[in-house]
Amino acid sequence: MIAPNDPAATKAEICQFLVELLREKGALPEDLPISCYRYLDKGHIDSLSFIRFLFRIEERFAIQFSESDLIDEKIRSVGGLVALIAERTGQS
C-alpha cells in the first residue's frame, strides 16, 4: 500500500480508496462489477456528500478537479472516476 497523500497510486489502489469512501456511506452492490457502479445515479452519495467525497479524493491524490470534470460522464461511475484520477496522476 502506498503512503497517504502519495499521488503515485495504481488504478487498483485508486479503486480501493474509492470503495472505502463509498462504504462509509453504505453497502455497495454485489450484483455488478464495482467499476460499473454509478454511485451518483443510485443515490449512494447526495450532492453535499459528493463535494466532500471529491475533496477527500483531491487531498489523497494531490489533484484538483476542474468544472468540466464535474459534468463529465466519467465522474458518475467508479470505473470512470478511477480512470480520471489515474489520468490526473499520470497513471493512465
C-alpha positions as CSV (number, residue, x, y, z in Angstrom):
1,M,0.0,0.0,0.0
2,I,1.2,3.5,-0.8
3,A,1.6,6.2,1.8
4,P,-1.3,8.6,2.4
5,N,-1.3,11.6,0.1
6,D,1.2,9.9,-2.2
7,P,-0.2,10.6,-5.7
8,A,1.7,7.7,-7.3
9,A,-1.2,5.2,-6.9
10,T,-2.0,2.3,-9.2
11,K,-5.5,2.0,-10.6
12,A,-6.2,-0.8,-8.2
13,E,-5.2,1.4,-5.2
14,I,-7.3,4.2,-6.5
15,C,-10.3,1.9,-6.8
16,Q,-9.7,0.5,-3.3
17,F,-9.6,4.1,-1.9
18,L,-12.9,4.9,-3.7
19,V,-14.5,1.7,-2.5
20,E,-13.5,2.6,1.1
21,L,-15.0,6.1,0.8
22,L,-18.2,4.7,-0.7
23,R,-18.5,2.1,2.1
24,E,-18.5,4.9,4.6
25,K,-21.8,5.9,3.1
26,G,-23.4,2.4,2.9
27,A,-23.2,-1.1,1.5
28,L,-22.1,-1.5,-2.1
29,P,-24.0,-3.7,-4.6
30,E,-22.7,-7.2,-5.0
31,D,-24.5,-7.9,-8.3
32,L,-22.3,-6.0,-10.7
33,P,-18.6,-5.1,-11.1
34,I,-17.6,-2.2,-8.9
35,S,-16.2,-0.3,-11.9
36,C,-19.7,-0.2,-13.4
37,Y,-21.4,1.1,-10.2
38,R,-22.9,4.5,-10.9
39,Y,-22.9,5.8,-7.3
40,L,-24.4,9.2,-8.1
41,D,-27.3,7.8,-10.2
42,K,-28.1,5.2,-7.4
43,G,-28.2,7.9,-4.7
44,H,-25.3,6.4,-2.8
45,I,-23.9,9.9,-2.4
46,D,-26.0,13.1,-2.3
47,S,-24.8,16.5,-3.6
48,L,-23.3,17.6,-0.3
49,S,-21.6,14.3,0.3
50,F,-20.3,14.4,-3.3
51,I,-18.4,17.6,-2.6
52,R,-16.8,16.1,0.5
53,F,-16.1,12.9,-1.5
54,L,-14.3,14.8,-4.2
55,F,-12.4,16.9,-1.7
56,R,-11.1,13.8,0.0
57,I,-10.0,12.4,-3.4
58,E,-8.2,15.6,-4.3
59,E,-6.5,15.6,-1.0
60,R,-5.5,12.0,-1.1
61,F,-4.1,12.1,-4.7
62,A,-2.9,15.7,-4.8
63,I,-5.1,16.5,-7.7
64,Q,-7.7,19.1,-8.5
65,F,-10.9,18.5,-10.4
66,S,-12.0,21.1,-12.9
67,E,-15.5,22.3,-13.6
68,S,-15.6,20.3,-16.8
69,D,-14.6,17.2,-14.8
70,L,-17.7,17.7,-12.6
71,I,-20.0,17.5,-15.6
72,D,-18.1,14.7,-17.4
73,E,-19.9,11.4,-17.6
74,K,-16.8,9.6,-16.3
75,I,-17.2,11.0,-12.8
76,R,-20.5,9.3,-12.3
77,S,-19.1,5.7,-12.1
78,V,-16.4,4.2,-10.1
79,G,-14.5,2.9,-13.2
80,G,-14.8,6.3,-14.9
81,L,-13.6,8.1,-11.7
82,V,-10.6,5.7,-11.4
83,A,-9.7,6.5,-15.0
84,L,-10.0,10.2,-14.4
85,I,-7.8,10.1,-11.2
86,A,-5.3,7.9,-13.0
87,E,-5.1,10.3,-15.8
88,R,-4.6,13.3,-13.4
89,T,-1.9,11.4,-11.5
90,G,-0.1,10.1,-14.6
91,Q,-1.0,6.5,-14.1
92,S,-3.2,6.1,-17.2
